Amino acid sequence: MASFKTAQASLVEAKYEGGIKVFLESAEDVRIFADHWFSHTLDRLQFVSAEGEQSGGGGCQVVIAKVKGFNDKGMTAYGIVDRDVLLGDKKPDLFWEADDEKFHAASPYGDNIHVLRCWELENYLLKPEAFCEEISRRASRTPAPVVTAETFLEYAEDIVQLTALIAFLVSAGKSSPSTGFGLNSSNLANDINQYLTGLFPGEASVNAEEETSKVRAFQQDTDSPKEQWGTLVRMLDGKRTLMRLCHHLSSSLGLHSIRPWEEMRGCLANIIASKGLVDSELTELIDDISAKSLRNDS
């Protein structure tokens, strides 16, 4: 009963707080939005972690539930959730939709819940320009190392395989390996086969080949590495991609300070903001919500 009273109290308090609430999945997501990318909207919007006071207690479903709770009480609230929620909710056709316009037009959770066109928020940090600047800042030699989209594509094949594995496992309702699975592997394909064999003993030909092809289908067929990476990155597991890029670049450049991938999130977010590289999907979304808040006030 106490939890119900607490929930009711939070709704009452929210009614008298300034700014429209925008629920995000975690406290880290809130830091990126509120501290780095959209601090100029904080007089109108309030970015809130679905985790509350319990670390790890957030996630897509909590965001969806909280927004519904507010809207049902007549209070305006919005939510932003990762694309991978569609896998867990058994919406594979929409999850694998490569056309961004068709994807957003679907609005599977209503107009107040925005499903990211990328796997998760970390994907929006995976910009070669941001990595290049951060590495240049940390490197103690000249000329500073150069990191480009072509550099990222050199590491893409293992990431595609790993992403396909996760997509297959989530769709099958099976547990996923740790974020660092296969990071130091000399034969990732073999490690993936062994993992699947352990989860599906006695079943022949269990693999993620179909999912691998679907991930690759997101990569635009063009001669431009920047465009290739920009389209492929939508459908890569964001956290695992960030971890692997930091690991590989750290090893190849001898720059160990970039290996702690979780610490890199804030650094990359800051550079992306300073260079005006925040993805247009996000800027247009926040501008739209902010404009609605102004209309509500008038």
Secondary structure by P-SEA (a helix, b strand, c coil): caaaaaaaaaaaaaaacccbbbbcccaaaaaaacccccccccccbbbbbccccccccccaaaaaaaaaaaaaacbbbbbbbccccccccccccccccccaaaaaaaccccccbbbbcccccccccccaaaaaaaaaaaccccccccccaaaaaaacaaaaaaaaaaaaaaaacccccccccccccccaaaaaaaaaaaaccccccccaaaaaaaaaaaccccccaaaaaaaaacccaaaaaaaaaaaaaaaaaccccccccccaaaaaaaaaaaaccccaaaaaaaaaaaaaaaaaac
